[in-house]
Amino acid sequence: MTGPAPFPTALTELTGVRYPIVQTGMGWVAGPRLVSASANAGALGILASATMTVEQLRAAVREVKSRTDAPFGVNLRADAGDAGERVRIIIDEEVRVASFALAPSKDLIARLKDAGVVVIPSIGARRHAEKVAAWGADAVMVQGGEGGGHTGDVATTVLLPQVVDAVGIPVIAAGGFHDGRGLVAALAYGAAGIGMGTRFLLTSDSTVPDAVKAKYLAATVKDVTVTTRVDGLPHRMLRTAMVDSLERSGRATSLLRALRHASAFRKESGASWRRLVRDGLAMKHGKELTWSQVLLAANTPMLLKASLVEGRTDIGVMASGQVAGLIEDLPSCSELVERIMDEARAALKSLPGAD
Ligand SMILES: Cc1cc2nc3c(=O)[nH]c(=O)nc-3n(C[C@H](O)[C@H](O)[C@H](O)COP(=O)(O)O)c2cc1C
């Protein structure tokens, strides 16, 4: 591989990648093309599996393997009814990293680690990081509130040092990163690398339709909002007429929409109603969610798919970090990663006191 020299950190040592940069798992976006391009660029590419059936996941993993020899990961929902089958695929196919959207159980972590898989849950609060670290996770990815998709309300600049101080395992910083300065800042906080979602969505290797990418590029920081009206959980996305209408609609409309999407997602994912309800119950557990929100939560993927795959931004949503407001181009993954590493080295040299 050509490009800037390797940049070893605890993250690169743990996972075997060249640079301390993670292309995070994003439903409908982080498919084989983006993941293999990220891996070939020297970053850790993570395949998003929550929007794939089990068979599609196996095929996607094999496709990535056919396009790259570099390590990569798979992101999954620990609370999915078929998480066990997905873990089986990760182990059988010798995928290097398992990334989790919600904290995995102690048993799941142990099963993966026994098989030599590196376990990196994503978390949005210190106590979750402490819990998964105590259960044996190899590293954690922390996502600050400015990050895209489901998100918390503590900013990366506050959450990151809090988690770095609380756990003894490598911490990957996510939420708001797009350049080499950000990487150096994260390393200065004690992180082992950065994870980026929105920045990788906005590359020429991402399969998101060009007209949709143009909407992200045109967005200012103020055009990115958080709504709970999609599925009851805070979800960061571009503000559109669709989001405004979700915010205005009453309970009956929400429930109808939820049922429609539940039915579509059931067909799409091959999930039975029983499984949807079981997943919904797991999601409802301990949270103040109405059944219509639970149904929608199981079907947020349909709203994302409408925009990110079909280009129907009038009926779909576009998950996005605030950082979309700073991004203005669509480099390839290798151009992006090289640029970030060059910027990071320049930023390190320009620090006061650096020789
Ligand atoms: C379009 C989109 C889809 C996402 N889907 C998922 C997902 O399926 N699983 C997950 O753990 N995180 C998901 N996320 C969150 C990202 O993995 C990542 O943590 C976040 O984008 C980081 O913040 P940034 O956008 O500021 O880089 C998604 C984010 C976006 C923008």
The ligand as a MOL file (V3000), in Angstrom:
LIG
                    3D

  0  0  0     0  0            999 V3000
M  V30 BEGIN CTAB
M  V30 COUNTS 31 33 0 0 0
M  V30 BEGIN ATOM
M  V30 1 C -26.8350 7.7750 7.8390 0
M  V30 2 C -26.3660 7.2400 9.1770 0
M  V30 3 C -26.7360 5.9610 9.5650 0
M  V30 4 C -26.2850 5.4260 10.8020 0
M  V30 5 N -26.6110 4.1380 11.1320 0
M  V30 6 C -26.0450 3.5690 12.2410 0
M  V30 7 C -26.2300 2.1760 12.5100 0
M  V30 8 O -26.9020 1.4560 11.7540 0
M  V30 9 N -25.6170 1.6560 13.6270 0
M  V30 10 C -24.8280 2.4420 14.4660 0
M  V30 11 O -24.2740 1.9300 15.4560 0
M  V30 12 N -24.6600 3.7690 14.2260 0
M  V30 13 C -25.2300 4.3350 13.1310 0
M  V30 14 N -24.9990 5.6720 12.8580 0
M  V30 15 C -24.0610 6.4370 13.7030 0
M  V30 16 C -22.6500 6.3670 13.0970 0
M  V30 17 O -22.1850 5.0350 13.0930 0
M  V30 18 C -21.6170 7.2360 13.8560 0
M  V30 19 O -21.5240 6.8740 15.2090 0
M  V30 20 C -21.9110 8.7200 13.7240 0
M  V30 21 O -22.2580 9.0210 12.3950 0
M  V30 22 C -20.7100 9.5570 14.1660 0
M  V30 23 O -20.9440 10.9180 14.0680 0
M  V30 24 P -20.5830 11.8250 12.7600 0
M  V30 25 O -21.7240 11.6060 11.8200 0
M  V30 26 O -20.5160 13.2000 13.3050 0
M  V30 27 O -19.2910 11.3130 12.2040 0
M  V30 28 C -25.4740 6.2270 11.6550 0
M  V30 29 C -25.1190 7.5430 11.2620 0
M  V30 30 C -25.5470 8.0530 10.0420 0
M  V30 31 C -25.1080 9.4520 9.6290 0
M  V30 END ATOM
M  V30 BEGIN BOND
M  V30 1 1 1 2
M  V30 2 1 2 3
M  V30 3 2 2 30
M  V30 4 2 3 4
M  V30 5 1 4 5
M  V30 6 1 4 28
M  V30 7 2 5 6
M  V30 8 1 6 7
M  V30 9 1 6 13
M  V30 10 2 7 8
M  V30 11 1 7 9
M  V30 12 1 9 10
M  V30 13 2 10 11
M  V30 14 1 10 12
M  V30 15 2 12 13
M  V30 16 1 13 14
M  V30 17 1 14 15
M  V30 18 1 14 28
M  V30 19 1 15 16
M  V30 20 1 16 17
M  V30 21 1 16 18
M  V30 22 1 18 19
M  V30 23 1 18 20
M  V30 24 1 20 21
M  V30 25 1 20 22
M  V30 26 1 22 23
M  V30 27 1 23 24
M  V30 28 2 24 25
M  V30 29 1 24 26
M  V30 30 1 24 27
M  V30 31 2 28 29
M  V30 32 1 29 30
M  V30 33 1 30 31
M  V30 END BOND
M  V30 END CTAB
M  END
